[in-house]
Amino acid sequence: MAIYYLLPLYVMLTTSFKSLDDIRAGNMLSLPQAWEGGAWAKAWAEACTGVECNGMKGFFWNSVKMTVPAVLISTMLGAVNGYVVSMWRFKGSDVLFTMLLVGCFIPFQVVLLPMAQLLGLLGIANTTTGLVLTHVVYGTAFTTLFFRNFYITVPDELVKAARIDGAGFWTIFGRILLPISGPIFVVCIIWQFTQIWNDFLFGVVFAAGESQPITVALNNLVNTSTGVKEYNVDMAAAIIAALPTLFVYMVAGRYFVRGLTAGAVKG
């Protein structure tokens, strides 16, 4: 099964190091007759993603500028929201949590028109900032659910004792809950990073031109009709687009399931 799932990655890697003549003469599973890295350089800095041929470089950094703040903001908002709905019950808290839970199941297509109108009113349509706001709004429901399920496993006596000692809202959150929230932070960061980096729909709808993320640029590159079809460049560009998520999973993937199961059982 591992070989079966790794086979597409093998084909992409080997094809990205082949010349065009090698690709036409050989087959997909053959190794390159001569290993060449020119396709990677062209995919990064020279490939045509439409009318311009500046490669994937600018779009890669667009995705970085979009993903990093969106992940951090949505994760921290989810932590605070999860803390509130699990530890500080108030009138209507169950209704609020139900609304957030429903938000997890709203399809992307449903929010396109209202979000486009909101971004236009705020004056951030077709910008990276607009994409950040879009992903924060859509992702906060998920992060809230993750943190809420984690925090309800914390013994109530611990929080009550802190209140008796005079600890307030932010003191309990910052000195008691945050230090034990490492596993669920890893879960949210991996989840949000993967969802935001790989998103195509919001990027193609709410961004334009030089503000588009790398997923949109990759689609434009693969479907461009400019010049000769260069499969080695396409494969190199696809791997460049996938590298950040692969890196995140290789570094922190083992903590993902551990963090999810940390809030699965109370007591």
C-alpha positions in Angstrom: 0.0 0.0 0.0 2.9 2.4 0.7 4.3 1.7 -2.7 0.9 2.2 -4.3 0.5 5.7 -2.7 4.1 6.7 -3.2 4.1 5.8 -6.9 2.6 9.2 -8.1 5.2 11.1 -6.1 7.9 8.9 -7.7 6.6 9.7 -11.2 6.4 13.4 -10.4 10.0 13.5 -9.1 11.5 11.5 -11.9 9.6 13.4 -14.6 10.7 16.7 -13.1 14.4 15.7 -13.6 13.9 14.5 -17.2 14.5 16.4 -20.4 11.6 16.8 -22.9 13.3 14.3 -25.3 13.6 11.8 -22.4 10.0 12.2 -21.5 8.8 11.6 -25.1 11.2 8.7 -25.7 10.7 6.8 -22.4 7.9 5.8 -20.1 6.6 7.3 -16.9 8.3 4.8 -14.6 11.7 4.9 -16.2 14.5 6.8 -14.5 16.0 9.9 -16.3 18.8 9.0 -18.7 20.4 12.3 -17.6 19.4 14.0 -14.4 18.6 17.7 -15.1 17.5 20.4 -12.7 16.6 23.1 -15.3 12.9 22.4 -15.0 12.9 23.3 -11.3 14.7 26.6 -12.0 12.2 27.4 -14.8 9.2 26.5 -12.7 10.4 28.7 -9.9 11.4 31.8 -11.9 10.5 31.6 -15.6 7.4 29.5 -16.2 4.4 31.1 -17.8 1.3 31.3 -15.5 -0.8 33.3 -17.9 0.3 36.3 -19.9 3.4 36.8 -17.7 6.3 34.3 -17.4 7.7 35.0 -13.9 7.4 31.5 -12.5 5.9 30.3 -9.2 8.2 32.4 -7.0 5.9 35.4 -6.4 2.8 33.2 -5.9 4.6 31.0 -3.4 5.3 33.9 -1.2 1.7 35.1 -1.6 0.6 31.8 -0.2 3.1 32.2 2.7 1.8 35.7 3.5 -1.8 34.4 3.3 -1.3 31.1 5.2 0.9 32.1 8.2 -1.3 34.9 9.6 -4.5 33.1 8.8 -3.3 30.0 10.7 -2.1 31.9 13.7 -5.2 34.2 14.0 -7.7 31.4 13.5 -5.9 29.1 15.9 -5.8 31.8 18.7 -9.4 32.7 18.1 -10.4 29.1 18.3 -8.4 28.7 21.6 -10.2 31.6 23.2 -13.6 30.6 21.8 -13.1 27.0 23.0 -12.1 28.2 26.4 -15.2 30.4 26.7 -17.8 27.8 25.6 -16.3 25.1 27.7 -15.3 26.9 30.9 -17.4 30.1 31.1 -21.0 29.2 30.5 -23.4 32.1 29.8 -26.9 32.5 28.6 -26.9 31.4 24.9 -23.6 29.7 25.0 -25.1 26.4 23.8 -26.8 28.3 20.9 -23.5 30.0 20.0 -21.6 26.7 20.1 -24.3 25.1 17.9 -24.0 27.9 15.4 -20.2 27.4 15.3 -20.7 23.7 14.9 -23.0 24.3 11.9 -20.4 26.6 10.5 -18.1 23.6 10.1 -20.4 22.0 7.6 -21.2 25.0 5.4 -19.9 24.4 1.9 -17.4 26.8 0.4 -19.8 27.7 -2.4 -22.4 29.0 0.0 -20.2 31.8 1.4 -18.8 33.1 -1.9 -21.3 35.8 -2.6 -21.7 37.2 0.9 -18.0 37.1 1.5 -17.3 38.9 -1.8 -19.8 41.6 -0.8 -18.1 41.9 2.6 -14.6 42.1 1.1 -15.8 44.8 -1.3 -17.3 46.8 1.5 -14.0 46.6 3.5 -12.0 47.6 0.4 -9.8 44.4 0.5 -11.2 42.5 -2.5 -8.6 40.9 -4.7 -5.9 41.2 -2.0 -3.9 38.8 0.2 -5.5 40.5 3.2 -8.9 39.6 1.9 -7.9 36.0 1.6 -6.5 36.0 5.2 -9.9 37.3 6.5 -11.8 34.7 4.5 -9.8 31.8 5.8 -9.9 33.2 9.4 -13.7 33.4 9.3 -14.2 30.0 7.7 -11.5 28.2 9.9 -12.5 29.6 13.3 -15.5 27.3 13.5 -13.1 24.2 13.2 -10.5 25.5 15.6 -13.2 26.4 18.2 -14.6 22.9 17.9 -11.1 21.3 18.4 -10.3 23.4 21.4 -13.7 23.1 23.0 -13.5 19.3 22.8 -10.0 19.4 24.3 -10.8 21.8 27.2 -13.8 19.9 28.4 -11.4 17.1 29.4 -9.7 19.5 31.9 -10.9 18.8 35.4 -13.4 21.4 36.6 -11.8 21.4 40.0 -8.7 22.9 38.5 -10.4 25.9 37.1 -12.6 26.4 40.2 -9.6 26.3 42.5 -8.0 29.0 40.3 -11.1 31.2 40.6 -11.1 30.8 44.4 -7.5 31.9 44.5 -8.6 35.1 42.6 -7.5 34.2 39.1 -9.5 36.0 36.4 -10.5 35.1 32.9 -7.1 35.7 31.2 -5.0 34.4 34.1 -6.7 31.0 34.0 -6.4 30.9 30.2 -2.8 32.0 30.1 -1.3 30.2 33.1 -3.4 27.0 33.4 -4.9 26.1 30.0 -2.3 27.4 27.5 0.6 25.4 29.0 -1.3 22.1 28.5 -2.7 22.9 25.1 0.4 22.0 23.1 -1.2 18.9 21.4 -4.3 20.6 20.3 -2.4 23.6 19.0 -0.4 21.2 16.8 -3.7 19.7 15.5 -5.1 23.1 14.7 -2.0 24.4 13.0 -1.6 21.3 10.8 -5.3 21.2 10.0 -5.5 24.9 9.2 -2.2 25.1 7.3 -3.2 22.2 5.1 -6.6 23.5 4.4 -5.5 27.1 3.7 -2.4 26.3 1.7 -4.2 23.8 -0.6 -7.3 25.9 -1.1 -8.1 26.8 -4.7 -11.7 28.0 -4.7 -11.2 31.0 -2.4 -7.9 31.9 -4.1 -9.4 31.9 -7.6 -12.5 33.8 -6.6 -11.2 36.4 -4.1 -7.8 37.1 -5.5 -6.6 38.4 -8.9 -3.3 38.9 -10.7 -0.2 39.1 -8.5 -2.2 38.5 -5.3 -3.2 35.0 -6.2 -1.9 32.0 -4.2 0.3 29.3 -5.6 -2.6 26.8 -6.2 -4.2 29.2 -8.7 -0.8 29.8 -10.3 -0.2 26.1 -10.6 -3.6 25.7 -12.4 -2.7 28.5 -14.8 0.7 27.0 -15.5 -0.6 23.5 -16.2 -3.4 24.8 -18.4 -1.5 27.5 -20.3 -1.4 27.3 -24.1 1.7 29.4 -24.4 4.7 27.6 -26.0 5.5 23.9 -25.9 3.9 21.7 -23.2 6.7 21.0 -20.7 5.6 18.2 -18.4 8.9 18.3 -16.5 8.2 22.0 -15.5 4.6 21.1 -14.6 5.8 18.3 -12.3 8.4 20.5 -10.7 5.9 23.2 -10.1 3.4 20.8 -8.5 6.1 19.5 -6.1 7.1 23.1 -5.2 3.4 23.8 -4.4 3.2 20.7 -2.3 6.5 20.9 -0.4 5.3 23.1 2.6 2.4 20.7 3.5 4.7 17.7 3.1 7.2 19.3 5.3 4.6 20.1 8.0 3.3 16.6 8.0 6.8 15.1 8.2 7.8 17.3 11.1 4.6 17.3 13.1 2.4 14.6 11.6 3.0 12.1 14.4 1.5 14.7 16.9 -1.7 15.1 14.8 -3.5 11.9 15.9 -2.0 12.2 19.4 -3.5 15.7 19.7 -6.9 14.6 18.4 -7.2 11.7 20.8 -6.0 13.8 23.7 -9.5 15.3 23.9 -11.4 12.2 23.0 -11.9 10.8 26.6 -12.7 12.8 29.7 -11.0 11.8 32.9 
